[in-house]
Amino acid sequence: IGPAAAALQRLERSLRDDDGRVRAAATEALATLADSTSVAASVRVRLRAALADSDFVVRANALGALAKGATVDDLAAALKAYPIARRDADLDARLAFWTLADSALRARGSVLPDSVLRALAAISRPTDPLERARAANIPRLSAWADGTTEARDDSWYRARAVEALAPRSPVALIET
């Protein structure tokens, strides 16, 4: 509501909130301002800053927003943040990273700074098959497309089973 600059100003506090859910929602709202010419540059700067957030949803939202028309600066920021995503239990930020990388590489082709090319080359082949398949859609990483993967440790499967069997949020049935 109102001018984009005013909306951006209203989001500032929420982007720094202690609650990751609030920051994620604010980042998603921020993404809607990315096409507004008057604040586009400021929005992209804030989205790049969000790539260092501890919450994977915040990072995934920021990466998704930056993927649209990704620039070399966006790719460089995403490459710096990728090690954070590698430690996430969830894939969201890693998959969003590869979407951004694909967008930037398609737009720029092979005309990239050496630092970005080195950082891309330094990324090891993902062990997760979904992430590897997403990355393999990028022509320069198509060799990652094979179906082999290292087996995960039993503890990973046990942790997923515990998550799946964990009680969900309480459900209340209200009869009127």
Buried (B, 14 or more C-beta within 10 A) or exposed (E): EEEBEEBBEEBEEBBEEEEBEBBBBBBBBBBEBBEBEEBBEBBBEBBBEBBEBEBBBBBBBBBBBBBEBBBBBBBBBBBEBBEBBBEBEEBBBBBBBBBBBBBBBEBBEEEBEEEBEEBBEEBEBBEBEEBBBBBBEBEBBEEBEEEEEEEEEEEEEEEEEEEEEEEEEEEEEEEE
